[in-house]
Amino acid sequence: MPDLGVASSSIVSGVLLGGMLALAALGLSIVLGVMRLVNLAHGDFLLVGAYAGFFFFTFTGVDPLLGLPVIALFVAALAIPVYRYLLQPLAERGAEAQMMTMFAIAIILENVFVLAFSADTRSIGVSYAALPLTLGPVTVPLVYVIGFAISLVAILAVHWLVARTAFGRDLRASAADAEAAATIGVDVNRVRMLTFALGVACAGIGGTLIGTAFQFSPSSGGAYLLNSLAIVVLGGLGNVLGTLFGGLALGALQSVGGLALGDGYRDLVGMALFLLVLAFRPEGFARGRR
Amino acid sequence: MKREKIAPAPRETAVILVAFAVLWFAPAFIGEYGLQLGFRTLIYLTLAEGWNLMAGSAGLVSLGTSCFVGLGAYVAYGLLNGLDLPLPATLVACALSGAALAALVSPALFRLRGLYFTVGTLALAELLRLIMVNLSAFGGATGIFLKNDPPALPILFRYALAVAVIAALTVTLCVRTRASVILRSVRDDEDAAAQMGVRPFRVKLAAFMLASALAAMAGAVQAVKLGAIEPYGMFGLQWSIDVLTMVIIGGVGARLGPLVGALFVIALGEALADYPEAHIAIAGVILIVLIRFAPRGIVGLAAASGHTVRRRTLA
């Protein structure tokens, strides 16, 4: 058994990572809520953000965390044509056609990453990547704390957007009942497009943060997708703060799983949790869906 | 309401059995390369028949094919290495284990409808793969070897053929008899079906268990051919991607969809064998185009154009 310092540092690291993943999960959750679409390419859009951060840093030398607004806009701009030309024409055909289309985009993106950037594992090498931060017995990398803080701010910003703005009101109306929202003059199609862009941008920002703190490769997308889904079911669909706590809980549990069973079991914890929640407490996931 | 032409089950059974008899003697006439391709096509056909039974007839879109392929592979190695069971008995045991795993996880996967089944099967496949990678009892990440030499390729080809014929006959039995009405009623409107006295859970479970049993057998035959297995390959997402691609390209719900799709995907793979990444990306593009413009796949396209031609000649 590892000593207390290692264990507590590992759990705190897990919680910080969970906070970063929660941002990506939030993007998945709002798309699921508004469009009834499980975006199977979400993990690959996260990698788009990670690669965007990597090349932004390589070519400009500017800290990618300062470039986050640019990266978010870039990823959102990619999402708009995907919605407009690939998803919107399928809107009348039920959720399956859209989900399969996103699955096809996921496998295209993964293989385009390999072709364009090689299968190498990378990380965004900012100068402070290796700096530790020590507080009592707990030592965690400084980038984890910075990434976590940025993620938290972004999650609160999305929360404000959904809860307090006119767009958020339209978004919530479209999620609750698209037909009724259209009747009272909400442009549901536009709301869906912007929601999709927002959701994908959340994945992109999360990707840059995760790419700064961890390593990533073209095939990492699937694991990020499934961990994000686990967070969404843990926190309950459509619940912004629930998603945040779901992320923190998943991160902590992954660290506990890694400490108790070995590092290889970290991702396994997410899948197992996902299936267990699905089996025993599915209502958080299925709210309003019939 | 579109009338669906239902070929009588006996005629379709006869066609399948004739094909079986003819292909049984194929190893004498086609070379090594032909046998390799034929073997792969038969394995894919088996998986696609099962997937199509779930998606086309019961509305269950699965991304978990790999978990049953991998299960079959590992169960087969356990029985062949540990108990020295003969291969036919091993295949039966693999089929049973596939059906058993499907039954075991069905409460979690069927609790929620539609999309969540898809996501649940994806998570299940990933979970099993990670377990196999981490558990050293099953060889861990390095995998395990088959103790005895695998049978020669012509014999393996016949095993694959037998499994594919079992798959084809199973599906014929399900979709060309009264059972098809029950299956489709669940796919089209679960609530209405339940009102009529159909039990949707049992119907979906039956389709899921049959498809899983077939996938486990296919995985077992594939594994025996390889002579050594490891979790990344046998539990790889590529199985699930390939199967889904085949059936969507061939035509979901069409009786010939799996065969047409399997031949198409194998041909595409051969044409682009030197560019594996481009091959998968192109398959993705084809998927998107077909989902958008030809939701009934190549078989649907062919049927539609045949229809137009007939109408023109009549006019």
Interface residues (C-beta under 8 A of the other chain):
Chain A: R36 V38 L40 L86 P89 L90 R93 A95 E96 A97 M99 M100 T101 F103 A104 I105 I107 I108 E110 N111 V112 V114 L115 G222 A223 L226 L229 A230 L261 G262 G264 Y265 D267 L268 M271 A272 F274 L275 L276 L278 A279 P282 F285 A286
Chain B: V61 L63 V105 P107 A108 L109 R111 L112 G114 L115 Y116 T118 V119 G120 L122 A123 L124 E126 L127 L130 I131 V133 N134 L237 I241 L244 I248 E277 A278 I280 A281 A283 G284 V285 L287 I288 I291 R292 P295
